[in-house]
Amino acid sequence: MKTTKLATVVAALVVSMAAVLPTRAATYTQSHGFSGIPNYFTPLTFSKFNVPGATLNSIKVTCNLNISGGQLIVDNDGAGPATVTVGLGAYGNLSSTDVTLKDASNHAIPPQVNCSTGSTFNLGADNGDGPLNVDPNPPDGATHNGGPASNSKSGFVGSAYFSHYIGSGTYNVNAEVSQLLYFGGIAGIEGTFTPVWSGGSVEVIYDYGPVPEPSGVLALAGGLGCLVPVLRRRRP
């Protein structure tokens, strides 16, 4: 009779364990910053995914880029007026020799991040200052003063490359930031500039599971505690 009761208690506890140990997805986020005046190259070190018993669901990689300052002067040396669109900023790319930064379609991730400010100027014909003399004064000259701007691009690593990210140790992701500059494409326009300041961060997010809920672990401990007195009563 006692054996039957004990079996009933154990069976009930097993059912309780299944009910009180729900699982949840979890994330682990790492973020490292970079800054400087383009062009520059910064290695950033990240930890590999190393959670015993967990399954890696996805790896999201994001590049955030910010700019400020800088100046671009344009001067029309042509015989006629010209409308000129200018841009000043930076662009960033990520690379690595330790891990593969590609998605499930084998495309590089994240895509190139472009960040710039711009203006459009209606310039008059050359006023006689001539070439190799970038004069910001109207009617044939103008100045674009750069301001703050930001942009961000993300991508998910293809599951075929997860093995590069799993285990103990670290890996490097390189942030490469270059100057972005354009003005016109119109014959007779010349320009000069001072570069922008740029900064930002690279973020890696591991999404993984299953992980026992803390409340479920506590409930399981309580159930095991209830079983101990029953086992003691069965002793001869």
C-alpha positions as a LaTeX table, in Angstrom:
\begin{tabular}{lrrr}
\hline
Residue & $x$ (\AA) & $y$ (\AA) & $z$ (\AA) \\
\hline
Met1 & 0.00 & 0.00 & 0.00 \\
Lys2 & 2.84 & 2.36 & 0.97 \\
Thr3 & 4.61 & 1.55 & $-2.31$ \\
Thr4 & 1.47 & 2.51 & $-4.26$ \\
Lys5 & 1.21 & 5.81 & $-2.41$ \\
Leu6 & 4.86 & 6.58 & $-3.05$ \\
Ala7 & 4.48 & 5.82 & $-6.75$ \\
Thr8 & 1.50 & 8.17 & $-6.86$ \\
Val9 & 3.53 & 10.96 & $-5.20$ \\
Val10 & 6.46 & 10.48 & $-7.60$ \\
Ala11 & 4.17 & 10.47 & $-10.62$ \\
Ala12 & 2.50 & 13.66 & $-9.42$ \\
Leu13 & 5.91 & 15.27 & $-8.92$ \\
Val14 & 7.01 & 14.36 & $-12.44$ \\
Val15 & 3.88 & 15.99 & $-13.86$ \\
Ser16 & 4.55 & 19.01 & $-11.65$ \\
Met17 & 8.11 & 19.24 & $-12.96$ \\
Ala18 & 6.89 & 19.36 & $-16.56$ \\
Ala19 & 4.42 & 22.08 & $-15.64$ \\
Val20 & 6.70 & 24.30 & $-13.60$ \\
Leu21 & 9.80 & 24.21 & $-15.81$ \\
Pro22 & 8.72 & 26.35 & $-18.77$ \\
Thr23 & 11.51 & 27.57 & $-21.01$ \\
Arg24 & 12.13 & 30.99 & $-22.44$ \\
Ala25 & 14.30 & 32.55 & $-25.08$ \\
Ala26 & 17.16 & 34.66 & $-23.79$ \\
Thr27 & 19.55 & 37.17 & $-25.34$ \\
Tyr28 & 23.14 & 38.14 & $-24.69$ \\
Thr29 & 24.18 & 41.53 & $-26.09$ \\
Gln30 & 27.70 & 42.85 & $-26.60$ \\
Ser31 & 28.50 & 46.35 & $-27.88$ \\
His32 & 31.85 & 48.02 & $-28.53$ \\
Gly33 & 32.48 & 51.54 & $-29.76$ \\
Phe34 & 34.82 & 53.23 & $-32.24$ \\
Ser35 & 35.58 & 56.85 & $-33.11$ \\
Gly36 & 37.95 & 59.04 & $-35.08$ \\
Ile37 & 38.45 & 61.11 & $-38.22$ \\
Pro38 & 38.14 & 58.98 & $-41.38$ \\
Asn39 & 39.83 & 57.03 & $-42.74$ \\
Tyr40 & 40.51 & 54.53 & $-39.92$ \\
Phe41 & 40.33 & 50.84 & $-39.03$ \\
Thr42 & 39.42 & 49.59 & $-35.51$ \\
Pro43 & 39.46 & 45.91 & $-34.35$ \\
Leu44 & 36.73 & 45.15 & $-31.78$ \\
Thr45 & 36.82 & 42.04 & $-29.59$ \\
Phe46 & 33.69 & 39.97 & $-28.79$ \\
Ser47 & 33.14 & 36.87 & $-26.66$ \\
Lys48 & 31.98 & 33.67 & $-28.31$ \\
Phe49 & 28.64 & 32.09 & $-27.38$ \\
Asn50 & 29.28 & 29.74 & $-24.48$ \\
Val51 & 26.10 & 28.83 & $-22.56$ \\
Pro52 & 26.12 & 25.12 & $-21.61$ \\
Gly53 & 22.98 & 23.26 & $-22.63$ \\
Ala54 & 21.53 & 26.14 & $-24.64$ \\
Thr55 & 20.76 & 26.26 & $-28.37$ \\
Leu56 & 21.79 & 29.28 & $-30.40$ \\
Asn57 & 18.79 & 30.54 & $-32.39$ \\
Ser58 & 20.17 & 33.63 & $-34.13$ \\
Ile59 & 23.08 & 36.07 & $-34.25$ \\
Lys60 & 22.25 & 39.68 & $-35.10$ \\
Val61 & 25.08 & 42.05 & $-36.04$ \\
Thr62 & 24.47 & 45.82 & $-36.15$ \\
Cys63 & 26.73 & 48.70 & $-37.16$ \\
Asn64 & 25.76 & 52.15 & $-35.84$ \\
Leu65 & 27.47 & 55.19 & $-37.36$ \\
Asn66 & 27.33 & 58.85 & $-36.28$ \\
Ile67 & 28.97 & 61.95 & $-37.76$ \\
Ser68 & 29.34 & 65.62 & $-36.89$ \\
Gly69 & 31.19 & 68.69 & $-38.15$ \\
Gly70 & 33.18 & 69.02 & $-41.31$ \\
Gln71 & 32.98 & 71.60 & $-44.08$ \\
Leu72 & 32.84 & 71.52 & $-47.88$ \\
Ile73 & 33.47 & 74.54 & $-50.10$ \\
Val74 & 32.61 & 74.55 & $-53.81$ \\
Asp75 & 33.50 & 77.05 & $-56.50$ \\
Asn76 & 32.18 & 77.25 & $-60.05$ \\
Asp77 & 34.91 & 78.00 & $-62.56$ \\
Gly78 & 32.67 & 77.37 & $-65.55$ \\
Ala79 & 31.51 & 80.01 & $-68.02$ \\
Gly80 & 27.84 & 79.46 & $-67.12$ \\
Pro81 & 25.76 & 79.01 & $-63.92$ \\
Ala82 & 25.46 & 75.56 & $-62.33$ \\
Thr83 & 23.27 & 73.77 & $-59.81$ \\
Val84 & 25.45 & 71.61 & $-57.55$ \\
Thr85 & 24.44 & 68.98 & $-54.99$ \\
Val86 & 27.07 & 68.29 & $-52.34$ \\
Gly87 & 27.45 & 65.68 & $-49.61$ \\
Leu88 & 29.88 & 65.23 & $-46.73$ \\
Gly89 & 30.11 & 62.37 & $-44.26$ \\
Ala90 & 31.46 & 58.87 & $-43.75$ \\
Tyr91 & 30.65 & 55.27 & $-44.55$ \\
Gly92 & 31.38 & 52.15 & $-42.56$ \\
Asn93 & 31.94 & 48.47 & $-43.30$ \\
Leu94 & 32.56 & 45.46 & $-41.05$ \\
Ser95 & 35.00 & 42.63 & $-41.72$ \\
Ser96 & 36.59 & 39.73 & $-39.85$ \\
Thr97 & 39.17 & 37.03 & $-40.38$ \\
Asp98 & 37.91 & 35.13 & $-37.32$ \\
Val99 & 34.21 & 34.70 & $-38.11$ \\
Thr100 & 32.01 & 34.83 & $-41.22$ \\
Leu101 & 29.83 & 37.93 & $-41.59$ \\
Lys102 & 27.33 & 36.57 & $-44.12$ \\
Asp103 & 23.61 & 35.84 & $-44.03$ \\
Ala104 & 21.73 & 32.73 & $-45.16$ \\
Ser105 & 21.89 & 33.97 & $-48.78$ \\
Asn106 & 25.67 & 34.44 & $-48.51$ \\
His107 & 25.40 & 38.23 & $-48.62$ \\
Ala108 & 27.76 & 40.30 & $-46.49$ \\
Ile109 & 26.19 & 41.59 & $-43.30$ \\
Pro110 & 25.47 & 44.17 & $-42.23$ \\
Pro111 & 25.31 & 46.20 & $-45.47$ \\
Gln112 & 27.54 & 49.25 & $-45.83$ \\
Val113 & 26.38 & 52.10 & $-43.59$ \\
Asn114 & 26.35 & 55.53 & $-45.25$ \\
Cys115 & 25.97 & 58.66 & $-43.13$ \\
Ser116 & 26.15 & 62.18 & $-44.56$ \\
Thr117 & 24.71 & 65.67 & $-44.68$ \\
Gly118 & 24.17 & 67.60 & $-47.90$ \\
Ser119 & 23.09 & 70.80 & $-49.63$ \\
Thr120 & 22.13 & 72.02 & $-53.09$ \\
Phe121 & 23.58 & 75.28 & $-54.36$ \\
Asn122 & 22.74 & 77.41 & $-57.40$ \\
Leu123 & 26.09 & 78.89 & $-58.36$ \\
Gly124 & 26.67 & 81.73 & $-60.76$ \\
Ala125 & 29.22 & 81.71 & $-63.57$ \\
Asp126 & 32.89 & 82.16 & $-62.71$ \\
Asn127 & 33.50 & 85.68 & $-61.41$ \\
Gly128 & 37.13 & 85.65 & $-62.44$ \\
Asp129 & 38.79 & 83.88 & $-59.50$ \\
Gly130 & 39.84 & 81.07 & $-61.88$ \\
Pro131 & 40.89 & 77.46 & $-61.20$ \\
Leu132 & 42.99 & 76.25 & $-58.23$ \\
Asn133 & 41.49 & 78.98 & $-56.11$ \\
Val134 & 38.45 & 77.63 & $-54.26$ \\
Asp135 & 36.66 & 80.81 & $-53.23$ \\
Pro136 & 33.58 & 80.29 & $-51.01$ \\
Asn137 & 32.12 & 83.70 & $-51.78$ \\
Pro138 & 29.06 & 84.11 & $-54.03$ \\
Pro139 & 27.95 & 84.31 & $-56.70$ \\
Asp140 & 30.07 & 81.38 & $-57.89$ \\
Gly141 & 31.05 & 79.92 & $-54.50$ \\
Ala142 & 29.24 & 78.38 & $-51.53$ \\
Thr143 & 29.96 & 76.56 & $-48.24$ \\
His144 & 28.28 & 73.50 & $-46.77$ \\
Asn145 & 28.76 & 73.17 & $-43.02$ \\
Gly146 & 28.33 & 69.60 & $-41.86$ \\
Gly147 & 26.09 & 68.78 & $-38.94$ \\
Pro148 & 25.12 & 65.76 & $-36.85$ \\
Ala149 & 23.67 & 62.69 & $-38.56$ \\
Ser150 & 23.36 & 59.00 & $-37.82$ \\
Asn151 & 22.51 & 55.74 & $-39.55$ \\
Ser152 & 22.39 & 52.06 & $-38.68$ \\
Lys153 & 22.33 & 48.74 & $-40.57$ \\
Ser154 & 21.79 & 45.19 & $-39.27$ \\
Gly155 & 21.96 & 41.62 & $-40.52$ \\
Phe156 & 21.59 & 38.05 & $-39.27$ \\
Val157 & 24.43 & 35.55 & $-39.55$ \\
Gly158 & 23.50 & 32.45 & $-41.56$ \\
Ser159 & 23.13 & 29.32 & $-39.42$ \\
Ala160 & 25.79 & 27.58 & $-41.54$ \\
Tyr161 & 28.33 & 29.92 & $-39.93$ \\
Phe162 & 27.20 & 29.59 & $-36.29$ \\
Ser163 & 30.06 & 27.22 & $-35.47$ \\
His164 & 32.53 & 30.10 & $-35.86$ \\
Tyr165 & 30.81 & 31.94 & $-33.01$ \\
Ile166 & 30.37 & 29.05 & $-30.54$ \\
Gly167 & 32.84 & 27.99 & $-27.87$ \\
Ser168 & 35.23 & 29.57 & $-25.42$ \\
Gly169 & 37.44 & 32.51 & $-26.27$ \\
Thr170 & 36.94 & 35.61 & $-28.40$ \\
Tyr171 & 36.90 & 36.86 & $-32.00$ \\
Asn172 & 37.54 & 40.22 & $-33.65$ \\
Val173 & 35.23 & 42.25 & $-35.86$ \\
Asn174 & 36.89 & 45.15 & $-37.68$ \\
Ala175 & 35.11 & 48.48 & $-38.12$ \\
Glu176 & 36.45 & 50.35 & $-41.16$ \\
Val177 & 35.26 & 53.94 & $-41.59$ \\
Ser178 & 36.07 & 56.03 & $-44.67$ \\
Gln179 & 35.43 & 59.61 & $-45.77$ \\
Leu180 & 32.34 & 60.18 & $-47.92$ \\
Leu181 & 32.49 & 63.20 & $-50.22$ \\
Tyr182 & 30.74 & 64.27 & $-53.40$ \\
Phe183 & 29.99 & 67.48 & $-55.26$ \\
Gly184 & 28.31 & 67.76 & $-58.57$ \\
Gly185 & 29.91 & 65.82 & $-61.31$ \\
Ile186 & 29.61 & 69.04 & $-63.31$ \\
Ala187 & 32.57 & 70.28 & $-65.35$ \\
Gly188 & 34.09 & 73.41 & $-63.93$ \\
Ile189 & 33.23 & 72.73 & $-60.26$ \\
Glu190 & 36.13 & 72.47 & $-57.85$ \\
Gly191 & 36.06 & 72.02 & $-54.09$ \\
Thr192 & 37.94 & 71.64 & $-50.84$ \\
Phe193 & 36.88 & 70.17 & $-47.52$ \\
Thr194 & 37.69 & 69.49 & $-43.89$ \\
Pro195 & 36.71 & 65.98 & $-42.77$ \\
Val196 & 33.91 & 65.03 & $-40.41$ \\
Trp197 & 34.29 & 63.42 & $-37.01$ \\
Ser198 & 32.73 & 59.96 & $-36.88$ \\
Gly199 & 31.94 & 57.41 & $-34.21$ \\
Gly200 & 29.59 & 54.58 & $-33.48$ \\
Ser201 & 29.39 & 51.03 & $-32.29$ \\
Val202 & 29.17 & 47.41 & $-33.37$ \\
Glu203 & 26.58 & 45.29 & $-31.57$ \\
Val204 & 26.30 & 41.49 & $-31.53$ \\
Ile205 & 23.18 & 39.87 & $-30.07$ \\
Tyr206 & 22.93 & 36.12 & $-29.41$ \\
Asp207 & 19.35 & 34.85 & $-29.15$ \\
Tyr208 & 19.23 & 31.41 & $-27.55$ \\
Gly209 & 17.14 & 28.87 & $-25.60$ \\
Pro210 & 15.84 & 26.89 & $-23.87$ \\
Val211 & 16.60 & 28.36 & $-20.45$ \\
Pro212 & 14.60 & 27.27 & $-17.36$ \\
Glu213 & 12.53 & 30.02 & $-15.79$ \\
Pro214 & 13.82 & 30.89 & $-12.28$ \\
Ser215 & 10.32 & 30.37 & $-10.82$ \\
Gly216 & 10.24 & 26.88 & $-12.30$ \\
Val217 & 13.55 & 25.97 & $-10.71$ \\
Leu218 & 12.28 & 27.10 & $-7.30$ \\
Ala219 & 9.07 & 25.10 & $-7.70$ \\
Leu220 & 11.07 & 22.00 & $-8.62$ \\
Ala221 & 13.22 & 22.42 & $-5.52$ \\
Gly222 & 10.06 & 22.67 & $-3.42$ \\
Gly223 & 8.65 & 19.50 & $-4.95$ \\
Leu224 & 11.81 & 17.56 & $-4.21$ \\
Gly225 & 11.69 & 18.84 & $-0.65$ \\
Cys226 & 8.19 & 17.44 & $-0.23$ \\
Leu227 & 9.37 & 14.05 & $-1.44$ \\
Val228 & 12.08 & 13.69 & 1.23 \\
Pro229 & 9.66 & 13.16 & 4.20 \\
Val230 & 7.78 & 10.52 & 2.22 \\
Leu231 & 10.99 & 8.59 & 1.59 \\
Arg232 & 11.92 & 8.84 & 5.25 \\
Arg233 & 8.55 & 7.39 & 6.37 \\
Arg234 & 9.12 & 4.35 & 4.18 \\
Arg235 & 12.26 & 3.35 & 6.06 \\
Pro236 & 11.82 & 0.20 & 8.28 \\
\hline
\end{tabular}
